[in-house]
Amino acid sequence: MRIYRKVIPKIAKDVIRSLLANRAIEVEDGRRDEAELDVAGVLVEYLNSLDRLKTDAQETLARHHLPQEMLGRVKRSIADTRKIVTGEGALEHVLDLVIQGLFESKNIEEVFAEDNEIRKLVNEAMTKYMGVDEELDREVRGRLKNLREGTAEWEVEYGRLIEQMRHTKMAD
């Protein structure tokens, strides 16, 4: 799972938009931007914890004069201690964090949907952007100028073009 910091605002916007469109949540009038910031904050905090984890693992290697090959093992050990899920299961962990953040948000008046329904909607909104860097996103959006963002047609085309361009870039 790879989330780029630059697309976090887009992910947060899509998450809130999707949850509102499916009547899974209710946001106070005029508080939609703040609700998006709450979701973005959860994602940023997770990425910050991954950054701290990497830094602390590298410092541990240096402090104990361990070889660089031990970095993965040290990171896993520190991650287990801090209860940070990385690798497999990271997406589920992040989804849990986002759902918890929705319930804790002061900007979301009510959560109507069950956790599994919210998980599905949030997952759909997030996976569109995972592994999408800013350049790829900009290129795809440029190709979709004829469609209105947020419409079902735009969403389908965006997903299709992202996948198509990812495969093209991997083949290069």
Backbone as ProteinMPNN parsed JSONL, in Angstrom:
{"seq_chain_A": "MRIYRKVIPKIAKDVIRSLLANRAIEVEDGRRDEAELDVAGVLVEYLNSLDRLKTDAQETLARHHLPQEMLGRVKRSIADTRKIVTGEGALEHVLDLVIQGLFESKNIEEVFAEDNEIRKLVNEAMTKYMGVDEELDREVRGRLKNLREGTAEWEVEYGRLIEQMRHTKMAD", "coords_chain_A": {"N_chain_A": [[0.855, -1.18, 0.0], [0.621, 2.134, -0.9], [0.563, 5.439, -0.155], [0.585, 8.649, -1.32], [1.611, 11.732, 0.007], [0.799, 14.077, -1.282], [-1.621, 13.487, -2.504], [-3.389, 13.134, -0.479], [-5.307, 15.178, 0.33], [-7.13, 14.91, -1.807], [-7.954, 12.273, -1.506], [-9.223, 12.441, 0.998], [-11.293, 14.232, 0.393], [-12.738, 12.72, -1.492], [-13.466, 10.535, 0.121], [-15.209, 11.69, 2.069], [-17.117, 12.813, 0.323], [-18.124, 10.493, -0.928], [-19.172, 9.1, 1.287], [-21.138, 10.91, 2.114], [-22.745, 11.018, -0.201], [-23.757, 8.464, -0.226], [-25.309, 8.518, 1.957], [-24.201, 7.731, 4.375], [-23.076, 9.166, 6.356], [-23.652, 12.202, 8.213], [-22.969, 15.567, 7.89], [-22.374, 18.561, 9.63], [-23.858, 21.633, 8.561], [-21.825, 23.58, 6.479], [-19.49, 22.481, 7.461], [-18.109, 20.652, 6.006], [-15.545, 20.898, 4.824], [-13.94, 20.862, 7.101], [-14.489, 18.297, 8.028], [-13.314, 16.83, 5.996], [-10.68, 17.58, 6.468], [-10.315, 16.295, 8.899], [-10.313, 13.585, 8.143], [-8.107, 13.632, 6.428], [-6.181, 14.274, 8.314], [-5.996, 11.91, 9.812], [-4.846, 10.195, 7.933], [-2.417, 11.528, 7.405], [-1.249, 11.398, 9.937], [-0.843, 8.631, 10.152], [1.054, 8.257, 8.07], [3.082, 9.868, 9.1], [3.744, 8.375, 11.374], [4.848, 6.155, 10.122], [7.092, 7.341, 8.976], [8.489, 8.124, 11.311], [8.96, 5.6, 12.318], [10.719, 4.485, 10.403], [12.914, 6.238, 10.643], [13.605, 5.847, 13.362], [14.285, 3.143, 13.284], [16.537, 3.194, 11.623], [18.234, 4.739, 13.224], [18.5, 2.995, 15.36], [19.895, 0.893, 14.162], [22.346, 2.204, 13.651], [23.11, 2.94, 16.259], [23.493, 0.466, 17.5], [25.373, -0.627, 15.908], [24.646, -2.306, 13.764], [24.261, -4.257, 10.73], [23.06, -2.937, 7.562], [21.293, -4.705, 6.385], [19.692, -5.596, 8.381], [17.686, -3.799, 8.726], [14.932, -4.14, 7.925], [14.033, -6.133, 9.722], [14.423, -4.84, 12.18], [12.709, -2.637, 11.853], [10.217, -3.991, 11.709], [10.121, -5.051, 14.28], [10.044, -2.733, 15.896], [7.687, -1.626, 14.88], [5.813, -3.575, 15.656], [5.958, -3.268, 18.435], [4.962, -0.668, 18.711], [2.478, -1.004, 17.699], [1.93, -0.493, 14.988], [0.745, -1.12, 11.887], [2.196, -2.476, 9.078], [2.993, -3.236, 5.623], [1.421, -6.232, 4.586], [-1.939, -6.094, 5.494], [-1.875, -3.456, 6.165], [-3.586, -1.724, 4.776], [-6.117, -2.454, 5.775], [-5.721, -1.723, 8.417], [-5.386, 1.071, 8.163], [-7.904, 1.707, 7.161], [-9.43, 1.054, 9.421], [-8.444, 3.036, 11.147], [-9.367, 5.362, 9.842], [-12.153, 4.992, 9.988], [-12.485, 5.013, 12.775], [-11.644, 7.631, 13.176], [-13.74, 9.004, 11.922], [-15.847, 8.563, 13.689], [-14.868, 9.899, 15.896], [-14.686, 12.5, 15.078], [-15.538, 15.891, 15.439], [-16.853, 17.247, 13.562], [-18.549, 15.686, 12.151], [-21.801, 14.989, 12.282], [-23.489, 12.723, 12.523], [-23.231, 9.19, 12.184], [-24.494, 6.932, 10.055], [-24.316, 4.487, 8.736], [-23.337, 1.009, 8.861], [-20.243, -0.328, 10.142], [-18.976, -2.084, 8.271], [-20.083, -1.286, 5.831], [-19.242, 1.369, 5.688], [-16.501, 0.896, 5.649], [-16.236, -0.333, 3.137], [-16.981, 1.766, 1.374], [-15.057, 3.728, 2.023], [-12.73, 2.348, 1.405], [-13.042, 2.021, -1.389], [-12.91, 4.706, -2.182], [-10.316, 5.342, -1.37], [-8.553, 3.503, -2.651], [-8.45, 4.273, -5.286], [-6.547, 6.246, -5.373], [-4.252, 5.246, -4.246], [-0.878, 4.65, -4.591], [-0.793, 6.386, -6.649], [0.933, 8.867, -8.077], [1.519, 12.417, -8.042], [2.07, 13.417, -10.602], [1.026, 11.478, -12.374], [-1.676, 11.592, -11.628], [-2.297, 14.237, -12.37], [-1.916, 14.069, -15.144], [-3.925, 12.237, -15.885], [-6.226, 13.615, -15.056], [-6.049, 15.754, -16.796], [-6.7, 14.524, -19.168], [-9.339, 14.04, -18.742], [-10.822, 16.341, -18.939], [-13.149, 16.895, -20.311], [-15.162, 15.763, -18.846], [-17.267, 16.08, -15.94], [-15.936, 16.408, -12.766], [-16.494, 14.123, -10.114], [-18.822, 13.0, -11.011], [-20.438, 9.875, -11.825], [-19.574, 8.825, -14.24], [-17.129, 10.177, -14.595], [-15.69, 9.126, -12.417], [-15.496, 6.396, -13.107], [-14.059, 6.536, -15.52], [-11.723, 7.8, -14.612], [-10.608, 5.864, -12.877], [-10.19, 3.791, -14.755], [-8.373, 4.985, -16.582], [-6.192, 5.544, -14.879], [-5.356, 2.944, -14.157], [-4.701, 1.982, -16.703], [-2.618, 3.741, -17.447], [-0.784, 3.244, -15.414], [-0.015, 0.623, -16.002], [1.153, 1.094, -18.475], [3.305, 2.75, -17.737], [4.734, 0.986, -16.132], [5.53, -0.854, -17.994], [7.36, 0.543, -19.439]], "CA_chain_A": [[0.0, 0.0, 0.0], [1.417, 3.36, -0.998], [-0.23, 6.667, -0.199], [1.43, 9.827, -1.464], [1.103, 12.856, 0.8], [0.186, 15.102, -2.124], [-2.993, 13.138, -2.893], [-4.22, 12.974, 0.724], [-6.519, 16.015, 0.28], [-8.066, 14.336, -2.775], [-8.52, 11.078, -0.88], [-10.145, 12.89, 2.047], [-12.462, 14.808, -0.276], [-13.5, 11.61, -2.06], [-14.037, 9.742, 1.217], [-16.363, 12.417, 2.608], [-18.113, 12.909, -0.745], [-18.728, 9.172, -1.096], [-19.985, 8.795, 2.476], [-22.32, 11.779, 2.069], [-23.586, 10.612, -1.335], [-24.412, 7.207, 0.128], [-26.036, 8.775, 3.199], [-23.577, 6.968, 5.456], [-22.785, 10.131, 7.418], [-24.242, 13.538, 8.098], [-21.997, 16.585, 8.292], [-22.985, 19.848, 9.942], [-23.794, 22.61, 7.474], [-20.624, 24.392, 6.45], [-18.374, 21.815, 8.132], [-17.586, 19.593, 5.131], [-14.091, 21.055, 4.697], [-13.331, 20.422, 8.358], [-14.601, 16.832, 8.056], [-12.259, 16.362, 5.085], [-9.41, 17.763, 7.179], [-10.23, 15.243, 9.914], [-9.903, 12.36, 7.454], [-6.727, 13.865, 5.982], [-5.346, 14.221, 9.511], [-5.781, 10.499, 10.146], [-3.897, 9.65, 6.955], [-1.123, 12.171, 7.638], [-0.706, 10.847, 11.176], [-0.336, 7.291, 9.84], [2.302, 8.418, 7.309], [4.086, 10.387, 10.039], [4.195, 7.269, 12.222], [5.739, 5.342, 9.28], [8.354, 8.082, 8.865], [9.182, 7.992, 12.604], [9.372, 4.201, 12.406], [11.909, 4.316, 9.561], [14.003, 6.997, 11.265], [14.01, 5.18, 14.599], [14.942, 1.889, 12.92], [17.879, 3.538, 11.136], [19.023, 5.158, 14.387], [18.787, 1.785, 16.138], [20.986, 0.21, 13.459], [23.581, 2.954, 13.879], [23.442, 2.891, 17.686], [23.949, -0.883, 17.863], [26.354, -1.038, 14.893], [24.085, -3.441, 13.034], [24.34, -4.081, 9.271], [21.863, -2.385, 6.905], [20.391, -5.827, 6.07], [18.816, -5.81, 9.548], [16.707, -2.711, 8.798], [13.574, -4.677, 7.862], [13.724, -6.835, 10.972], [14.334, -3.831, 13.244], [11.462, -1.89, 11.618], [9.085, -4.847, 12.11], [10.135, -5.151, 15.738], [9.566, -1.451, 16.435], [6.282, -1.498, 14.46], [5.023, -4.44, 16.54], [5.931, -2.639, 19.757], [4.112, 0.532, 18.638], [1.191, -1.401, 17.115], [1.79, 0.12, 13.672], [0.658, -2.187, 10.899], [2.822, -2.161, 7.789], [2.957, -4.383, 4.718], [0.088, -6.834, 4.489], [-2.799, -5.672, 6.588], [-1.777, -2.011, 6.376], [-4.798, -1.082, 4.268], [-7.174, -2.703, 6.762], [-5.391, -0.908, 9.589], [-5.685, 2.467, 7.827], [-9.371, 1.803, 7.106], [-9.88, 1.1, 10.822], [-8.11, 4.358, 11.681], [-10.265, 6.348, 9.238], [-13.489, 4.783, 10.575], [-12.399, 5.532, 14.145], [-11.58, 9.084, 13.044], [-15.078, 9.5, 11.594], [-16.639, 8.544, 14.915], [-14.306, 10.865, 16.838], [-14.723, 13.839, 14.498], [-16.551, 16.826, 15.945], [-17.486, 17.846, 12.391], [-19.513, 14.735, 11.614], [-22.916, 14.961, 13.232], [-24.059, 11.394, 12.719], [-22.798, 8.104, 11.309], [-25.695, 6.113, 9.895], [-24.021, 3.181, 8.149], [-22.582, 0.03, 9.638], [-18.811, -0.251, 9.899], [-18.565, -2.775, 7.048], [-20.489, -0.463, 4.689], [-18.317, 2.511, 5.682], [-15.214, 0.344, 5.229], [-16.295, -0.547, 1.687], [-16.99, 3.072, 0.711], [-13.759, 4.375, 2.245], [-11.766, 1.567, 0.636], [-13.208, 2.38, -2.799], [-12.421, 6.073, -2.369], [-8.867, 5.387, -1.162], [-7.753, 2.687, -3.57], [-8.272, 5.009, -6.537], [-5.392, 7.129, -5.271], [-3.076, 4.591, -3.673], [0.137, 4.409, -5.592], [-0.911, 7.378, -7.718], [1.696, 10.059, -7.763], [0.886, 13.662, -8.49], [2.225, 13.569, -12.048], [0.054, 10.587, -13.009], [-2.998, 12.151, -11.353], [-2.452, 15.442, -13.196], [-2.039, 13.635, -16.527], [-5.249, 11.637, -16.062], [-7.223, 14.691, -14.955], [-5.969, 16.511, -18.042], [-7.423, 13.771, -20.2], [-10.762, 13.968, -18.386], [-11.369, 17.7, -18.882], [-14.484, 16.942, -20.9], [-16.127, 15.202, -17.903], [-17.356, 16.816, -14.678], [-15.411, 15.622, -11.651], [-17.481, 13.735, -9.108], [-19.898, 12.224, -11.623], [-20.151, 8.445, -11.919], [-18.803, 8.622, -15.468], [-15.775, 10.646, -14.323], [-15.072, 8.168, -11.5], [-15.186, 5.18, -13.865], [-12.988, 6.86, -16.464], [-10.509, 8.082, -13.846], [-10.068, 4.567, -12.46], [-9.748, 3.062, -15.946], [-7.167, 5.628, -17.11], [-5.101, 5.348, -13.91], [-4.866, 1.575, -14.34], [-4.09, 1.895, -18.03], [-1.35, 4.475, -17.456], [0.133, 2.534, -14.518], [0.53, -0.507, -16.756], [2.013, 1.658, -19.512], [4.549, 3.222, -17.106], [5.488, -0.19, -15.662], [6.098, -1.519, -19.175], [8.458, 1.385, -19.959]], "C_chain_A": [[0.896, 1.235, 0.0], [0.475, 4.542, -1.125], [0.757, 7.825, -0.297], [0.793, 10.992, -0.718], [0.344, 13.867, -0.052], [-1.238, 14.766, -2.547], [-3.914, 12.949, -1.689], [-5.442, 13.896, 0.699], [-7.573, 15.468, -0.701], [-8.728, 13.09, -2.21], [-9.57, 11.489, 0.14], [-11.429, 13.443, 1.442], [-13.352, 13.707, -0.838], [-14.171, 10.76, -0.981], [-15.305, 10.417, 1.743], [-17.476, 12.506, 1.568], [-18.858, 11.585, -0.909], [-19.639, 8.823, 0.082], [-21.256, 9.646, 2.516], [-23.283, 11.337, 0.968], [-24.362, 9.33, -1.029], [-25.158, 7.292, 1.456], [-25.523, 7.931, 4.375], [-23.257, 7.859, 6.643], [-23.582, 11.401, 7.173], [-23.226, 14.518, 8.669], [-22.758, 17.878, 8.557], [-22.85, 20.791, 8.763], [-22.524, 23.438, 7.594], [-19.401, 23.744, 7.075], [-17.731, 20.713, 7.278], [-16.06, 19.681, 4.995], [-13.371, 20.566, 5.949], [-13.386, 18.899, 8.492], [-13.538, 16.216, 7.144], [-10.892, 16.479, 5.754], [-9.219, 16.704, 8.264], [-9.751, 13.926, 9.295], [-8.45, 12.491, 7.0], [-5.765, 13.762, 7.169], [-5.025, 12.796, 9.938], [-4.718, 9.909, 9.221], [-2.498, 10.23, 7.155], [-0.473, 11.596, 8.895], [-0.142, 9.442, 10.95], [0.998, 7.394, 9.088], [3.419, 8.965, 8.187], [4.63, 9.271, 10.933], [5.119, 6.332, 11.434], [7.1, 6.018, 9.127], [9.17, 7.961, 10.157], [9.743, 6.573, 12.765], [10.66, 3.968, 11.621], [13.119, 5.015, 10.19], [14.522, 6.287, 12.513], [14.721, 3.863, 14.315], [16.368, 2.157, 12.431], [18.789, 3.977, 12.28], [19.41, 3.959, 15.249], [19.93, 1.004, 15.496], [22.317, 0.888, 13.755], [24.048, 2.823, 15.329], [24.03, 1.536, 18.089], [24.949, -1.464, 16.86], [25.903, -2.305, 14.158], [24.179, -3.189, 11.531], [22.993, -3.595, 8.7], [20.84, -3.483, 6.581], [19.391, -6.092, 7.201], [17.684, -4.78, 9.63], [15.273, -3.229, 8.818], [13.15, -5.33, 9.163], [13.543, -5.855, 12.127], [13.039, -3.027, 13.093], [10.246, -2.701, 12.061], [8.977, -4.94, 13.627], [9.577, -3.871, 16.375], [8.086, -1.266, 16.102], [5.377, -2.353, 15.348], [4.873, -3.829, 17.92], [4.957, -1.463, 19.784], [2.718, 0.252, 18.075], [0.895, -0.636, 15.822], [1.795, -1.018, 12.667], [1.256, -1.689, 9.589], [2.708, -3.4, 6.904], [1.543, -4.907, 4.569], [-0.725, -6.443, 5.714], [-2.782, -4.177, 6.83], [-3.042, -1.302, 5.914], [-5.946, -1.259, 5.262], [-6.964, -1.847, 8.005], [-5.756, 0.561, 9.343], [-7.195, 2.67, 7.736], [-9.955, 1.874, 8.511], [-9.632, 2.479, 11.424], [-9.055, 5.428, 11.142], [-11.664, 6.218, 9.836], [-13.512, 5.317, 12.004], [-12.38, 7.054, 14.123], [-12.93, 9.699, 12.722], [-15.939, 9.583, 12.849], [-16.161, 9.587, 15.923], [-14.406, 12.306, 16.349], [-15.857, 14.678, 15.077], [-17.331, 17.456, 14.791], [-18.491, 16.918, 11.72], [-20.601, 14.56, 12.66], [-23.356, 13.549, 13.562], [-23.441, 10.415, 11.731], [-23.969, 7.13, 11.258], [-25.387, 4.685, 9.469], [-23.273, 2.288, 9.135], [-21.104, 0.14, 9.257], [-18.392, -0.904, 8.581], [-18.955, -1.995, 5.795], [-19.562, 0.75, 4.564], [-16.951, 2.053, 5.176], [-15.174, 0.182, 3.711], [-16.211, 0.779, 0.941], [-15.64, 3.784, 0.834], [-12.679, 3.662, 1.43], [-11.833, 1.929, -0.849], [-12.639, 3.769, -3.081], [-10.898, 6.128, -2.269], [-8.087, 4.661, -2.239], [-7.559, 3.351, -4.927], [-6.951, 5.764, -6.538], [-4.137, 6.457, -4.733], [-2.1, 4.252, -4.781], [0.07, 5.377, -6.754], [-0.094, 8.592, -7.318], [1.05, 11.271, -8.42], [0.943, 13.818, -10.008], [1.199, 12.722, -12.81], [-1.364, 11.125, -12.828], [-3.268, 13.358, -12.251], [-2.671, 15.062, -14.666], [-3.427, 13.054, -16.807], [-6.329, 12.709, -16.004], [-7.23, 15.557, -16.211], [-6.723, 15.836, -19.167], [-8.928, 13.742, -19.949], [-11.418, 15.347, -18.318], [-12.793, 17.796, -19.417], [-15.563, 16.381, -19.968], [-16.119, 16.018, -16.612], [-16.895, 15.92, -13.533], [-16.508, 15.343, -10.632], [-18.634, 12.95, -9.691], [-19.473, 10.763, -11.704], [-19.278, 8.163, -13.142], [-17.342, 9.036, -15.257], [-15.032, 9.634, -13.46], [-14.624, 6.911, -12.243], [-14.002, 5.433, -14.798], [-11.667, 7.128, -15.748], [-9.831, 6.769, -13.457], [-9.484, 3.787, -13.633], [-8.429, 3.642, -16.474], [-5.968, 5.458, -16.171], [-4.498, 3.961, -14.106], [-4.125, 1.429, -15.659], [-2.715, 2.561, -18.032], [-0.325, 3.848, -16.503], [0.807, 1.397, -15.273], [1.494, -0.019, -17.833], [3.348, 2.075, -18.906], [5.392, 2.054, -16.6], [6.164, -0.896, -16.831], [7.299, -0.754, -19.716], [9.788, 1.041, -19.347]], "O_chain_A": [[1.814, 1.351, 0.811], [-0.306, 4.637, -2.071], [1.652, 7.964, 0.537], [-0.416, 11.21, -0.803], [-0.642, 14.449, 0.401], [-1.994, 15.665, -2.914], [-5.093, 12.638, -1.857], [-6.538, 13.436, 1.021], [-8.772, 15.561, -0.438], [-9.923, 12.871, -2.409], [-10.677, 10.951, 0.15], [-12.525, 13.154, 1.924], [-14.572, 13.749, -0.682], [-15.308, 10.319, -1.15], [-16.354, 9.781, 1.847], [-18.646, 12.298, 1.89], [-20.085, 11.567, -1.014], [-20.742, 8.311, -0.108], [-22.32, 9.163, 2.903], [-24.495, 11.287, 1.181], [-25.478, 9.137, -1.511], [-25.582, 6.278, 2.01], [-26.286, 7.488, 5.234], [-23.173, 7.397, 7.781], [-24.108, 11.637, 6.085], [-22.699, 14.334, 9.766], [-23.665, 18.244, 7.81], [-21.85, 20.759, 8.045], [-22.189, 23.933, 8.67], [-18.366, 24.397, 7.208], [-16.911, 19.937, 7.77], [-15.369, 18.664, 5.044], [-12.319, 19.931, 5.862], [-12.452, 18.281, 9.004], [-12.935, 15.199, 7.487], [-10.049, 15.591, 5.624], [-8.097, 16.266, 8.518], [-8.893, 13.243, 9.854], [-7.657, 11.564, 7.168], [-4.666, 13.223, 7.038], [-3.91, 12.51, 10.375], [-3.808, 9.212, 9.668], [-1.507, 9.503, 7.082], [0.731, 11.338, 8.906], [0.91, 9.099, 11.489], [1.957, 6.703, 9.428], [4.575, 8.57, 8.037], [5.827, 9.223, 11.217], [6.061, 5.775, 11.997], [8.136, 5.353, 9.146], [10.378, 7.727, 10.118], [10.846, 6.377, 13.275], [11.586, 3.328, 12.119], [14.209, 4.447, 10.256], [15.73, 6.143, 12.697], [15.66, 3.502, 15.024], [17.295, 1.43, 12.784], [19.97, 3.632, 12.307], [20.51, 3.91, 15.801], [20.823, 0.513, 16.187], [23.301, 0.221, 14.074], [25.233, 2.62, 15.592], [24.945, 1.464, 18.91], [25.323, -2.634, 16.946], [26.679, -3.241, 13.961], [24.179, -2.037, 11.098], [21.936, -3.821, 9.289], [19.642, -3.207, 6.513], [18.365, -6.739, 6.989], [16.82, -4.877, 10.502], [14.477, -2.796, 9.652], [12.041, -5.106, 9.649], [12.638, -6.006, 12.948], [12.351, -2.764, 14.079], [9.347, -2.168, 12.712], [7.88, -4.912, 14.186], [8.744, -3.929, 17.279], [7.315, -0.803, 16.942], [4.3, -1.911, 15.748], [3.792, -3.866, 18.509], [4.219, -1.281, 20.753], [1.883, 1.152, 17.984], [-0.23, -0.191, 15.589], [2.75, -1.793, 12.607], [0.882, -0.639, 9.067], [2.368, -4.482, 7.382], [0.589, -4.14, 4.442], [-0.224, -6.467, 6.839], [-3.584, -3.669, 7.614], [-3.52, -0.384, 6.58], [-6.667, -0.304, 5.553], [-7.917, -1.313, 8.572], [-6.355, 1.212, 10.198], [-7.71, 3.694, 8.185], [-10.867, 2.66, 8.768], [-10.487, 3.027, 12.119], [-9.497, 6.302, 11.888], [-12.293, 7.226, 10.157], [-14.459, 5.999, 12.396], [-13.023, 7.697, 14.953], [-13.241, 10.794, 13.192], [-16.671, 10.553, 13.047], [-16.955, 10.099, 16.712], [-14.228, 13.237, 17.135], [-16.994, 14.218, 15.187], [-18.345, 18.118, 15.01], [-19.206, 17.337, 10.81], [-20.366, 14.059, 13.76], [-23.571, 13.209, 14.725], [-23.163, 10.766, 10.584], [-24.381, 6.577, 12.278], [-26.13, 3.766, 9.813], [-22.667, 2.755, 10.1], [-20.763, 0.639, 8.184], [-17.56, -0.361, 7.853], [-18.236, -2.036, 4.798], [-19.15, 1.111, 3.461], [-16.32, 2.739, 4.372], [-14.177, 0.527, 3.077], [-15.452, 0.903, -0.02], [-15.145, 4.368, -0.131], [-11.815, 4.308, 0.837], [-10.801, 2.122, -1.491], [-11.97, 3.983, -4.092], [-10.257, 6.88, -3.004], [-7.057, 5.157, -2.694], [-6.611, 3.032, -5.643], [-6.311, 5.905, -7.58], [-3.06, 7.054, -4.766], [-2.464, 3.64, -5.784], [0.791, 5.218, -7.739], [-0.401, 9.262, -6.332], [0.148, 11.145, -9.248], [-0.01, 14.291, -10.628], [0.583, 13.19, -13.768], [-2.161, 11.114, -13.766], [-4.351, 13.479, -12.823], [-3.505, 15.657, -15.348], [-4.03, 13.343, -17.841], [-7.25, 12.706, -16.821], [-8.28, 16.035, -16.639], [-7.315, 16.5, -20.018], [-9.703, 13.447, -20.859], [-12.469, 15.497, -17.695], [-13.552, 18.678, -19.017], [-16.752, 16.506, -20.26], [-15.091, 16.58, -16.233], [-17.403, 14.813, -13.354], [-17.336, 16.202, -10.329], [-19.364, 12.292, -8.949], [-18.282, 10.454, -11.657], [-18.352, 7.355, -13.077], [-16.426, 8.333, -15.686], [-13.875, 9.316, -13.734], [-13.514, 6.42, -12.036], [-13.062, 4.639, -14.854], [-10.608, 6.725, -16.229], [-8.634, 6.586, -13.679], [-8.412, 3.194, -13.519], [-7.492, 2.903, -16.775], [-4.847, 5.249, -16.634], [-3.28, 3.816, -14.208], [-3.054, 0.826, -15.72], [-1.754, 2.002, -18.562], [0.877, 3.917, -16.761], [2.023, 1.219, -15.205], [2.528, -0.64, -18.076], [4.404, 1.798, -19.476], [6.621, 2.116, -16.631], [7.243, -1.467, -16.678], [8.16, -1.335, -20.377], [10.799, 1.657, -19.681]]}, "name": "protein", "num_of_chains": 1, "seq": "MRIYRKVIPKIAKDVIRSLLANRAIEVEDGRRDEAELDVAGVLVEYLNSLDRLKTDAQETLARHHLPQEMLGRVKRSIADTRKIVTGEGALEHVLDLVIQGLFESKNIEEVFAEDNEIRKLVNEAMTKYMGVDEELDREVRGRLKNLREGTAEWEVEYGRLIEQMRHTKMAD"}
